[in-house]
């Protein structure tokens, strides 16, 4: 069933946030989106899944590369809005269970979605519905960001206090474990502070390690089937939230967030 967070007013809310984020940080525009989507290597005949398609924001860009674009979302309201675009097909589905056929897609784009789903289960599902050599683009939030990045912390706090689903990826562990899930890294980009993605200020971490950063764009290529019992690499809270909560004497991080919101000027 669709999650209550993604129904009703969420369509208008997200359209507004794309144009005007609450904290003033820029959202990646079409030029930046194209920079990363272009690296998937989509050709005209490819079948592309826009997973978490929302109201169809990516369709005009994706349709430049292929006319075989399929959209999926957990929200019926989003799908209704996306119907104004000429998707081959639109259907209700979760990232963890798309119900698509094995090996059906050449590419999957998961932009602004991976941090609200079960990351390990969805990665196994993405492998199942991709053909061998197919590529997957995901964006997400890193488990360890700069403790001085207050906008990143405030964004995490506010999302949790709204009971919005939020997951942080231990990207270093993710990169080490990715073969377990049947993928190899094609490209990986890190954005050190909140807002850097909207400015396209990136560090290429395809073959390198970076300790602290906030967001990432990673492109994976399917190389084989996943191994059984995949390991865990995602967390409900960031390392920053855990450490700050402990330092303030709170065992419960949500209680800490409530106290911080009540006492801090943000």
VOPATOR-11854 format. One record per atom (N, C-alpha, C): residue in one letter; x, y, z. Coordinates in steps of 0.001 Angstrom, whole numbers, padded with zeros to 6 digits, always signed. Last residue first. Layout:
aXYZ/...
This chain:
x+017085+027791+014648/x+017439+027206+013342/x+016569+027785+012241/x+018030+027697+017893/x+017550+028641+016878/x+018011+028118+015545/x+017043+025140+020201/x+018000+025738+019247/x+017292+026726+018337/x+015026+024050+021749/x+015993+024940+022406/x+016908+025668+021429/x+013438+022379+020227/x+012789+023297+021182/x+013742+024352+021719/x+015273+020846+018811/x+014376+021739+018071/x+013756+022789+018996/x+016425+019440+020940/x+017238+020352+020142/x+016356+021342+019371/x+014273+017889+021858/x+014900+018861+022750/x+015686+019901+021931/x+013894+016353+019539/x+012809+017193+020058/x+013358+018276+020974/x+016365+015030+019350/x+015926+015912+018275/x+014838+016867+018767/x+016229+013504+021720/x+017265+014531+021557/x+016869+015533+020475/x+014166+011799+021052/x+014008+012710+022189/x+015020+013840+022114/x+015461+010461+018982/x+014278+011266+018668/x+013989+012242+019806/x+017469+009090+020356/x+017848+010168+019441/x+016653+011042+019088/x+017847+008212+023619/x+016881+008172+022526/x+017129+009366+021606/x+019802+008998+025367/x+019911+007666+024777/x+018997+007539+023566/x+021417+012045+025871/x+020183+011387+025448/x+020490+010014+024857/x+023580+013705+026422/x+023045+012857+027483/x+021738+012161+027153/x+024860+015013+024445/x+023841+015775+025176/x+023183+014959+026277/x+026401+013004+023393/x+027080+014107+024063/x+026114+014952+024891/x+024417+011440+022162/x+025176+010903+023298/x+025817+012027+024097/x+023675+013204+020110/x+022696+012760+021098/x+023392+012239+022354/x+026006+013383+018659/x+025480+014586+019305/x+024455+014224+020374/x+026264+010741+017732/x+027293+011318+018596/x+026771+012547+019333/x+023915+010442+016165/x+024203+009526+017270/x+025188+010151+018252/x+024224+012442+014234/x+023086+012487+015166/x+023344+011596+016371/x+026552+011487+012944/x+026549+012800+013589/x+025425+012880+014619/x+025741+009127+011793/x+026726+009063+012876/x+026767+010378+013645/x+022169+009220+011214/x+023562+009447+010840/x+024467+009281+012057/x+019764+006570+011553/x+020297+007875+011928/x+021730+007996+011431/x+019346+004105+010366/x+018206+005002+010537/x+018657+006425+010836/x+021605+002892+007862/x+021296+003239+009244/x+020115+004199+009292/x+023072+000249+005830/x+022300+001476+006030/x+021917+001645+007491/x+024221-002157+005382/x+025102-001001+005264/x+024370+000313+005521/x+024264-005666+005924/x+023618-004376+006169/x+024630-003251+006034/x+024629-008356+003460/x+024937-007616+004690/x+024224-006267+004750/x+022397-010925+002198/x+023240-009734+002005/x+023460-008978+003309/x+021728-013822+001815/x+021911-013140+003097/x+022816-011915+002984/x+023397-014898-001260/x+022354-014971-000217/x+022739-014203+001036/x+024478-012576-003835/x+024721-013699-002946/x+023628-013747-001889/x+022966-011594-006986/x+023367-011359-005590/x+023636-012665-004856/x+024468-012295-010203/x+023359-012415-009273/x+023834-012153-007839/x+026476-009748-011873/x+026125-011126-011538/x+024931-011118-010593/x+026651-007083-012641/x+027661-008017-013145/x+027306-009480-012901/x+025283-003951-013252/x+024994-005331-012851/x+026013-006279-013486/x+026799-001039-012079/x+026570-001897-013245/x+026348-003328-012772/x+025918+002141-010668/x+026321+000741-010548/x+026033+000008-011855/x+026688+005302-009688/x+026199+004532-010818/x+026800+003137-010730/x+025817+007581-007190/x+026575+006386-007541/x+025891+005693-008712/x+026123+010505-005503/x+025522+009940-006709/x+026407+008772-007098/x+025609+011617-002120/x+026365+010920-003166/x+025470+010662-004371/x+026149+013878+000692/x+025348+013198-000327/x+026238+012499-001344/x+028200+014502+002679/x+026766+014444+002982/x+025970+013619+001976/x+031282+013212+004062/x+030524+013926+003032/x+029045+013661+003263/x+034317+012084+005194/x+033130+012846+005565/x+032530+013530+004346/x+036286+010408+003848/x+035711+010090+005160/x+034367+010764+005394/x+036658+008888+000791/x+036485+010183+001443/x+035740+009925+002741/x+038656+007046-001487/x+037860+007078-000266/x+037811+008499+000274/x+038460+006142-005022/x+039081+006762-003853/x+038122+006730-002669/x+037267+005509-007334/x+038404+004663-006945/x+039090+005176-005682/x+035089+007251-007201/x+034959+005970-007886/x+036042+004996-007442/x+034786+009724-006176/x+035235+008689-005248/x+035089+007295-005870/x+035176+012975-007001/x+035058+011657-007626/x+035629+010616-006667/x+033300+015409-005481/x+034588+014724-005415/x+034370+013346-006016/x+031491+018334-006649/x+031656+016929-006312/x+033115+016529-006161/x+029194+020560-006939/x+030548+020546-006376/x+030817+019132-005857/x+026671+021228-007997/x+027515+020226-008653/x+028984+020323-008232/x+024926+022603-006543/x+025956+023403-007208/x+026888+022524-008039/x+023413+020620-005453/x+022727+021638-006232/x+023669+022571-006966/x+025381+019338-003965/x+024830+018666-005142/x+024125+019669-006046/x+025810+021115-001855/x+026851+020962-002877/x+026335+020261-004127/x+023815+021024+000031/x+023755+022084-000976/x+024770+021929-002075/x+025793+019839+002624/x+024426+020002+002129/x+024384+021218+001199/x+029102+018864+001510/x+028178+019577+002396/x+026786+019646+001774/x+030338+017126-000375/x+030805+017200+001002/x+029823+017858+001957/x+029446+014599-002356/x+029180+016030-002185/x+029350+016323-000702/x+030882+012174-004585/x+030524+012610-003234/x+030365+014126-003214/x+030300+009666-006987/x+030582+011074-006718/x+030079+011429-005322/x+031247+007000-009021/x+030764+007405-007701/x+031220+008827-007418/x+030629+004557-011566/x+031071+005900-011185/x+030513+006206-009796/x+030470+001720-011291/x+030830+002349-012566/x+031374+003754-012315/x+031003-000963-009178/x+030931+000499-009253/x+031344+000958-010646/x+028979-003863-009708/x+030284-003230-009592/x+030093-001723-009756/x+026701-006209-008132/x+027044-005023-008893/x+028542-004719-008811/x+025686-008120-006388/x+025715-008408-007810/x+026051-007233-008701/x+025910-007806-003708/x+024607-007503-004282/x+024572-007673-005800/x+028554-008262-003273/x+027598-009165-002640/x+026216-009015-003272/x+029754-006061-004367/x+029797-007308-005137/x+028819-008334-004576/x+029489-004152-002328/x+028622-004066-003495/x+028633-005334-004340/x+030956-003830-000022/x+030004-004941-000074/x+029274-005063-001408/x+032477-001531-000322/x+033152-002805-000036/x+032235-004002-000302/x+030475+000352-000705/x+031426+000101-001787/x+032167-001219-001580/x+029198+000193+001817/x+028456-000061+000581/x+029414-000420-000551/x+031200+001117+003504/x+030777-000280+003592/x+030036-000694+002328/x+031219+003785+002586/x+032457+002997+002560/x+032125+001507+002620/x+028602+004589+003098/x+029054+004457+001717/x+030348+003662+001607/x+026134+003880+004830/x+027566+003799+005120/x+028240+003521+003786/x+023380+005899+004284/x+024198+004833+003724/x+025632+004941+004232/x+020446+006433+006090/x+021784+006916+005778/x+022657+005732+005374/x+017026+007153+005629/x+018080+006169+005819/x+019410+006757+005347/x+013744+007905+006554/x+015061+008453+006268/x+016109+007384+006565/x+010348+008841+006458/x+011336+007758+006356/x+012683+008296+005883/x+009242+011241+008798/x+009507+010969+007387/x+010560+009864+007296/x+008386+012258+011188/x+008210+010819+010937/x+008398+010465+009473/x+009165+014738+011708/x+007948+014636+010899/x+007609+013182+010589/x+011531+014218+012925/x+010444+014703+013775/x+009111+014754+013027/x+013061+013546+010692/x+012712+012517+011666/x+011548+012957+012546/x+013313+016003+009387/x+012678+014868+008704/x+012213+013822+009708/x+014695+017513+011298/x+013334+017887+010924/x+012593+016744+010234/x+017207+016154+011434/x+016346+016323+012612/x+014902+016568+012210/x+018164+016444+008792/x+017943+015115+009371/x+016973+015198+010549/x+018334+019239+008654/x+017490+018511+007710/x+017173+017115+008231/x+020209+019713+010655/x+018855+020244+010821/x+017887+019514+009876/x+022479+018493+009478/x+021931+017985+010734/x+020487+018440+010939/x+022827+020147+007244/x+022603+018705+007062/x+021973+018112+008316/x+023302+022663+008431/x+022102+022454+007600/x+021789+020976+007371/x+025812+022124+009786/x+024579+022278+010548/x+023324+022141+009676/x+028492+020643+009523/x+027474+020903+008501/x+026101+020970+009180/x+030275+019822+011390/x+030055+021261+011300/x+029001+021631+010253/x+030544+017098+010993/x+029775+017555+012170/x+029484+019047+012160/x+030133+015873+007753/x+030903+016812+008562/x+030066+017284+009759/x+028763+012503+007861/x+029003+013799+007227/x+029726+014717+008212/x+028247+009286+007490/x+029191+010157+008208/x+029423+011437+007418/x+026306+008197+005787/x+026200+007972+007228/x+027082+008934+008025/x+025019+010139+003079/x+026084+009352+003690/x+025931+009313+005212/x+022167+009775+001065/x+022861+010518+002112/x+023856+009606+002806/x+021849+009422-002564/x+021530+009183-001166/x+022343+010046-000232/x+020940+008104-005755/x+021446+009200-004938/x+021075+008900-003488/x+021772+005820-008390/x+021125+006117-007112/x+021757+007358-006495/x+021380+004145-011368/x+021826+005404-010778/x+021043+005631-009493/x+022445+001237-012942/x+021554+001784-011926/x+022162+003057-011369/x+022656-000636-015992/x+023183+000318-015009/x+022073+000943-014174/x+023331-003933-017271/x+022481-002765-017073/x+022993-001898-015942/x+024788-006199-017260/x+025419-005035-017870/x+024585-003780-017754/x+021843-008085-017433/x+023281-008073-017146/x+023956-006961-017934/x+018890-006133-016658/x+019599-007152-017408/x+021096-007042-017119/x+017107-005689-013551/x+018075-005210-014547/x+018610-006377-015358/x+015646-006969-011638/x+014906-006460-012796/x+015807-005819-013850/x+017567-007774-009704/x+016683-008752-010332/x+016067-008227-011621/x+018734-005395-008851/x+019550-006374-009566/x+018658-007354-010332/x+016560-004308-007504/x+017075-003633-008696/x+017936-004587-009528/x+016376-006120-005354/x+015295-006030-006332/x+015767-005357-007618/x+018749-005544-003992/x+018537-006898-004504/x+017451-006886-005589/x+018127-002909-003325/x+019279-003171-004180/x+019200-004578-004786/x+015968-003210-001597/x+015743-002587-002902/x+016904-002851-003849/x+017214-004373+000639/x+016192-005117-000110/x+015987-004530-001501/x+018948-002247+001407/x+019478-003560+001051/x+018473-004356+000210/x+017226-000052+001903/x+018281+000036+000913/x+018808-001329+000471/x+014030+000710+001990/x+014913-000303+002562/x+016046-000530+001566/x+013912+004305+001311/x+013502+002911+001126/x+014417+001986+001922/x+014847+006859+001307/x+013570+006638+001997/x+013084+005191+001871/x+017160+007084-000159/x+017272+007307+001285/x+015945+007148+002022/x+016401+006800-002815/x+017076+005687-002151/x+017151+005856-000640/x+015363+009128-003956/x+014446+008109-003457/x+015141+007100-002545/x+016758+010815-005647/x+016056+011396-004508/x+015105+010424-003833/x+016466+008686-008341/x+016953+010014-007942/x+016100+010552-006794/x+017143+006163-009872/x+016538+006277-008539/x+017057+007582-007927/x+016819+004591-012888/x+017202+005866-012276/x+016418+006003-010977/x+018044+001813-014607/x+017116+002287-013578/x+017678+003585-013003/x+018239+000121-017761/x+018718+001122-016817/x+017621+001447-015813/x+017044-002006-019001/x+018453-001738-019302/x+019064-000770-018298/x+014734-004361-017533/x+015209-002999-017800/x+016702-002962-018130/x+014221-007099-017046/x+013430-006362-018034/x+014073-005048-018453/x+015136-009105-015305/x+015994-008625-016381/x+015305-007764-017422/x+011918-010276-014463/x+013362-010436-014308/x+014090-009890-015538/x+009285-007820-014462/x+009862-009089-014889/x+011376-009100-014677/x+008132-006117-011479/x+008554-006145-012877/x+009211-007488-013192/x+007550-005806-008848/x+006731-006770-009585/x+007043-006764-011077/x+008985-004333-007016/x+008442-003649-008195/x+007447-004507-008967/x+009746-004089-004002/x+008946-005087-004715/x+008274-004416-005901/x+011235-001986-003074/x+011568-003318-002571/x+010840-004429-003317/x+010095+000240-004135/x+011450-000102-004564/x+011812-001519-004169/x+006660-000404-005024/x+007696+000013-004087/x+009057-000379-004652/x+004269+000867-007384/x+005205-000160-006916/x+006141+000453-005887/x+002008+001531-009923/x+002279+001678-008492/x+003172+000535-008050/x+003079+002684-013169/x+002471+001709-012270/x+002896+001951-010837/x+002942+003624-016528/x+003068+004090-015153/x+002404+003063-014255/x+004586+003462-019682/x+003717+002834-018684/x+003976+003498-017339/x+005861+005237-021298/x+005346+004007-021892/x+004305+003370-020978/x+004975+008659-020660/x+005613+007426-020228/x+005028+006245-021014/x+004442+011414-021446/x+004213+010266-022330/x+005049+009052-021941/x+002774+013208-018770/x+003923+012920-019627/x+003706+011593-020353/x+000602+013193-017178/x+000627+014230-018216/x+001800+014039-019170/x+001047+011347-015216/x+000332+010894-016412/x+000273+011955-017503/x+002035+012432-012930/x+003008+012027-013953/x+002342+011630-015262/x-000286+012703-011415/x+000371+013909-011920/x+001339+013577-013051/x-000742+010015-010872/x-001766+010783-011584/x-001168+012057-012176/x+001532+009442-009394/x+001341+008800-010695/x+000299+009535-011526/x+001017+010944-007076/x+002167+011262-007922/x+001983+010678-009318/x-001217+009547-006167/x-001338+010963-006502/x-000189+011414-007400/x-000197+007046-005583/x-001163+007166-006670/x-001311+008624-007112/x+003097+006347-004742/x+001987+007275-004536/x+001094+007348-005766/x+005243+004891-005414/x+004400+004336-004363/x+003129+005153-004161/x+005941+004535-008919/x+005949+005309-007685/x+005016+004628-006688/x+007468+004423-012125/x+006875+003711-010988/x+006977+004581-009749/x+007559+004630-015663/x+007574+005299-014365/x+006894+004458-013305/x+009585+004014-018456/x+008536+003507-017580/x+008666+004209-016233/x+010446+004867-021686/x+010567+005254-020287/x+009347+004755-019514/x+011476+004776-024416/x+010924+003617-023699/x+011110+003833-022198/x+012818+006568-025849/x+011365+006727-025850/x+010677+005583-025098/x+015820+008080-024641/x+015052+006901-025018/x+013568+007242-024994/x+016873+010666-024357/x+017769+009542-024611/x+017039+008304-025103/x+014884+012384-023800/x+015857+012808-024815/x+016733+011631-025248/x+013564+011311-021689/x+012999+011065-023017/x+013884+011605-024137/x+014886+012308-019461/x+015101+010915-019850/x+014627+010650-021274/x+013822+014966-019439/x+015249+014724-019627/x+015502+013298-020113/x+011065+014634-019048/x+011547+015403-020200/x+013028+015173-020490/x+011080+012979-016573/x+010681+012460-017881/x+011209+013301-019055/x+011637+013945-014071/x+012769+013514-014891/x+012374+013122-016313/x+009098+014611-012964/x+010128+015633-013120/x+011239+015223-014089/x+006785+013222-012395/x+007345+013149-013743/x+008457+014133-014019/x+006039+013250-009798/x+005112+013876-010735/x+005662+013923-012154/x+007667+010192-009085/x+006999+011390-008598/x+006030+011936-009626/x+009176+007969-009635/x+009090+008993-010689/x+008418+010270-010217/x+010396+005803-008472/x+010088+006966-007649/x+009922+008165-008553/x+012320+005099-011250/x+011784+004533-010006/x+011612+005642-008975/x+012121+004824-014362/x+012198+006007-013507/x+011520+005619-012195/x+013706+002528-016322/x+012746+002677-015232/x+013073+003926-014434/x+014054+002058-019769/x+014539+002779-018595/x+013417+002887-017570/x+015234+000243-022402/x+014091+000356-021495/x+014612+000920-020169/x+016819+001478-025357/x+016882+000993-023979/x+015568+001211-023234/x+016964+002585-027870/x+016157+001371-027721/x+016064+000892-026269/x+018716+004800-027607/x+017299+004997-027920/x+016436+003766-027660/x+020821+004435-024669/x+020601+004579-026105/x+019109+004451-026383/x+022619+005611-021866/x+021328+005214-022420/x+021328+005429-023939/x+024827+005983-020157/x+025027+005445-021496/x+023735+004948-022132/x+024979+007137-017706/x+024411+005799-017764/x+024645+005151-019129/x+025806+009708-018031/x+026841+008719-017777/x+026308+007288-017656/x+023507+011222-018211/x+024262+010967-019442/x+025288+009855-019259/x+022866+011573-015553/x+022083+010632-016351/x+022813+010265-017636/x+024728+013591-014834/x+024809+012247-014253/x+024031+011216-015071/x+024052+015788-016433/x+025471+015404-016282/x+025586+013971-015786/x+021326+016107-015988/x+021778+015563-017270/x+023226+015094-017199/x+021342+017324-013472/x+020736+016013-013648/x+021255+015350-014923/x+022487+019773-014235/x+023206+018865-013333/x+022656+017450-013442/x+020475+020800-015895/x+021845+020678-016401/x+022653+019695-015554/x+018237+020882-014209/x+018260+019968-015357/x+019673+019754-015891/x+019548+021190-010819/x+018709+021575-011944/x+018900+020600-013107/x+019410+020258-007465/x+020052+020016-008755/x+019092+020341-009903/x+018491+022936-005357/x+018225+021581-005811/x+018862+021425-007188/x+020229+024961-002976/x+019763+024728-004331/x+019523+023241-004571/x+018982+025969+000251/x+019966+025285-000582/x+019375+025001-001953/x+016949+027023+001814/x+017608+027906+000869/x+018657+027248+000002/x+015497+025332+003348/x+016683+025918+003969/x+017490+026787+003013/x+013394+024559+001641/x+013079+025272+002878/x+014301+025943+003490/x+013729+025179-001905/x+013989+024378-000700/x+013832+025206+000562/x+011965+025783-004456/x+012350+026634-003336/x+012543+025786-002082/x+011518+023886-006450/x+011735+025283-006842/x+012316+026131-005713/x+011239+021608-004911/x+012187+021603-006032/x+012520+023028-006435/x+009190+022357-003175/x+010530+022165-002627/x+011589+022124-003729/x+006985+022388-004920/x+007431+023633-004286/x+008853+023505-003771/x+006801+019698-005549/x+007020+020668-006621/x+007542+021986-006060/x+006253+018691-002975/x+007532+018386-003624/x+007822+019336-004774/x+003660+019779-002466/x+004780+020034-001558/x+006107+019818-002273/x+002110+018714-004489/x+002361+020156-004494/x+003535+020509-003593/x+002335+015983-003625/x+002652+016396-004992/x+002998+017880-005018/x+001432+015862-000989/x+002858+015665-001248/x+003252+016098-002655/x-001231+016025-000347/x-000543+017282-000620/x+000932+017115-000977/x-001741+012721-001176/x-002410+013999-000929/x-001581+015200-001333/x+001213+010804-000225/x-000098+011000-000819/x-000579+012431-000606/x+003441+009997+001155/x+003602+010327-000257/x+002272+010490-000975/x+002993+009180+003720/x+003822+010371+003549/x+003839+010857+002101/x+001634+006777+003617/x+000848+007994+003835/x+001661+009260+003625/x+002612+004615+000995/x+002920+005211+002286/x+002169+006529+002421/x+000456+002323-000655/x+001240+003545-000657/x+001444+004095+000740/x+000844-001205+000000/x+000000+000000+000000/x+000876+001252+000000/
